[in-house]
Amino acid sequence: MRLRNLFLLAAALSTSAPFLAQAPKTQTLLATPTTVAWGNYDFHAKPVLTVHSGDTVIMQTASTCGPPARLTSQGVKPEDIPTWLADVYDKVPKEARGPGGHILTGPVAIAEAQPGDVLEVRIKKISLDTNWACNGFGKGHSFLSQDFDYSHSKIIPLDRKRMVANFAPNITIPLHPFFGSIGIAPPESAGKWNSAPPWIHGGNMDNKELVAGTTVFYPVWAPGALFEAGDGHAGQGNGEVDITALETFLTGTFEFIIHKGAATAEHLDWPRAVTATHYIAMGFDEDLTKATQIAVRNMIAFLSDPDKAAEHPAFPPLTKDDAYALISTACDVDISELVDVKDGVHVMCAKSLFAAPKRPGQAPHAK
């Protein structure tokens, strides 16, 4: 039976086998002046590394906190700043920067990827690379810019052993590291895409659910897919209302798998994700209502998919009416962010909703 919905691929690959060209390999990609994409996702970008489906890449990434001089002026000790950061700021040509401001590592090409395929990105591990994070807002650049018509910045210590941020006396924030920007090249017609607004290519989604252990699915728009990651966050609240999170330096371990022709077959137009506990549908638009509509419709499509039974045979697919009702009664529609030109919304439906009822004498189903 053909598996029509990409949500199910991570848990049911036996019905839609990934394309593996050769034995998987692991490579490391450091952040250097020649391996970063400064402020853009680009269909025509030249890859800094080419791998194959099934390969894993360990990627070092920069924060959005600024150059070493700014950090030391804000109280960060020079020895606590990654030694490679100055080189990136000093040696990336001005004409190679923009139109956005994120310093992203990549692009990484997956040799087998072509438009119409689906790129599955398994986020295997995320490591915190510094003992501090920054947060700040600029004049005119936050959700409440009319209330805060000035700029402000703050350095926040991170306790990597306890995995908390010491925000203020008697205030600690649990850490959940994730990449604010994680995406691929957009369609050719988009040109050199500003790294700030998320879109059908993913990019600056600022979705705090995309932590280690999560799998993200992207419709491929460009040959090689051209994956980039950056904008590391040690943690974030939904909405990211002052325009930044706990911005910091992260190293991510990503496994790439290509599913040939799956985007066309599955009508996958927007990134989707699956965690150990939830299915996630996402939507992005300048209008928050439209972004929400995109995300909710994507989740309805999943819940009403006739092939959902491949993973949960005890439950037939829902009608669209019942899928809509289930989202309203049991799933969460969350605002990812409100500050990146295009607002982000994600719908989370718990896998436990679909757990098969146990038979007499059977242990509860754990998934």
Secondary structure, 3 states (H helix, E strand, C coil): CCCCCHHHCCCCHHHCCCECCCCCCEEEECCCCCCEEECEEECCCCCCEEECCCCEEEEECCCCCCCHHHHHHCCCCHHHCCCCHHHHHHHCCHHHCCCCCCEEEEEEEECCCCCCCEEEEEEEEEEECCCEEEEEEECCECCCCCCCCCCEEEEEEEECCCCEEEEECCEEEECCCEEEEEECCCCHHHCEEECCCCECCEECCCCCCCCCCCEEEEECCCCCCCEEEEEEECCCCCECCCCCCCECCEEEEEEEEEECCHHHHHCCCCCEEECCCEEEEEEEECCHHHHHHHHHHHHHHHHCCHHHHHCCCCCCCCCHHHHHHHHHHHCEEEEEECCCCCEEEEEEEEHHHHCCCCCCCCCCCCC
